[in-house]
Amino acid sequence: MVHPSEETFPAGFRRGNSSEEPIRLTAPAEDGEVRQQPKTENMMRNYSKLLGALAATTALAAGSAFAGSTAPVSTAAPASCDAAFQGDVHVGYNSDYIFRGTDLGDDMVEAGIDLSYKAYGLNFSGGLWYASIEDSALGNLAPFATLPDHYSELDVYGEVSKDFGFATLFAGYIWYHYENTSFQLGPFAGKLIDDSQEAYFGASRELVWGINGSLAYYWAIEGENQGYSELGLEKKFEFTPCINLDLGSKLGYLVEEGQLSHWTTSATLNFKVKDTFTISPYVAYSVELDGLEDYGSYNHSAISKFIGGPSSEENHFFGGVKASVSF
């Protein structure tokens, strides 16, 4: 019996891969012993292969280390203009058109577009606003006068603002254009509401408990506004990511008259139907104060030039809804 460790192979072959070359035997030595002699040529070939593999591995490692030492390629996305540019388009209906406490008509349908762009640490904004007022609430003086019961208004505005940390300062311009406001009163003719222009400037900041405050002065470039200025307060309550409530209050003051003109408070509920689509119903209440009663509203002051009589102090409860799409 042959022990496994002593198992024999065919003469001339080593244990292992049968494809290996046979061992060549040399001639007997002088002492008569036959000695095995490995094939020198084959050993040199295997040694050369080993050195080549080591050299290739070393070169690959050195190349990888060198490549890792180079400056990393930036993968940051380039600045996008989309983040700096924003806008929205909106349409709405209002039961009354109350402008700075003055009743300018009923059943107002409005549409507009607002755009804004941020650059050089400044915020630039502008827009167009159009309104069609069905009932101008000017009264009926027939047969003595022909007064319009419908007119339209187009406002164009632009503004620039900057956040200084302690407050945001802003300045802007508004052009008011009115159509279908001509009247005929006996031999007299004219427009009940003339076109006008204003430049304004002011400041806003967060006060306490999340209440934002603003103060602005409007300088009449064309037309008269008695040095109108306005103090505003606003607070937002977020119920869900898609529903929030805006409470606002505005107090008007006539600098040239030294009198308060109106106090208007509003509540707007914003429903974000989609990420870019919002529906906003609102209600508001406006109180005419002494300054507005003495100065008179646009329609009262225009008619009083011909028929006389002071305007009366009135309060207004009104509401409406607006739908807007942002982009």
Steps between C-alpha positions, in 0.01 A plus 500: 500500500619841411431779749320800348798714577715267305276452194704459185476693173615386159871515466633837408195704637462708815184487715255760399389629162543222248573761235831589657811413310684181596809511712806432301752262650867559471760243439623308805757680707836359578366351825230322298206702643254643258401864588194707379578837344213753450466659168694825535340660198145443632586641844642814347186545293274471807722739693478755221119474502495558875718811472278633220185452706656678799612790280152538348336492843740763633440728202123465536514585870725798436266624225198467728676691777598774258149524362363529853730791573356719222248777578143365515268592217217723620155342467306798634220613272544844346291784638150489356307804382176326599574554869545875449195552277145458631153608401128437522188559295170559679132573442233590754160639590421765764157602623621862540799696380630670815820695436664653807164512671319653202210321329575508127233255384348154527539163330865537408672233290879515502799337332871557529855373474786553747867431430810514721872449448790489746844627401791685662338470843189684379147384431339648188126462450232634270162423357174589331156510663171541311152542646154530353241664728138442404325743736695819558259609778500855367127545523244587235462869418300461179380696314751760624812287460626193326718301739673171423388193690799298384870578470836322501839562659851397400790532746866456409757481777867435567698466824848434631575385855794390712520312827745673737442258786342747738232579237416474133497835318301542179415763240266485201280665241131456405310630198117499521305513174118515479272431204130582450486760780387797288180682595279777367331741742319774310769709330775331699689187399793323648625183669379390839837341572813637338812301428764537768854402592664431834849429627524329837762389747495332838628227730379167634618251759384229737392647832394252770323161508535460124319827426640688201471876487546750217490878459481674162460851364344567157609815319260622230689572178177559307167555670423555868519253788541741795833344592353156560701270728417158636587285799447128449504196729479137391503163672492156336366183663592168336252220565641244257767516228216577258273730707588828672322810623621857442372772735577856396422852613577834329474849643506791255624849588486822294823683574393826336172503693639360823207258528437126494311392189396137548555178690454175307530149643495180293517122535615282209493120499747347253436150365794357306324257266824417318859609555447787257123559526336684792143614567458786750156614623498804728279731703580857609355794689596861431426801719514849350657743747485880525774569250324311223167665584649849479712426192233301320534196280582512130139476385355733765762767445452492122121537517514758778682737263169544324217401734663585832455323832753333729569129491367288782695267723428137413612158611523208260483125543612316188664182378609298201717218373821477299662212311872516424756289315866544593806420292 
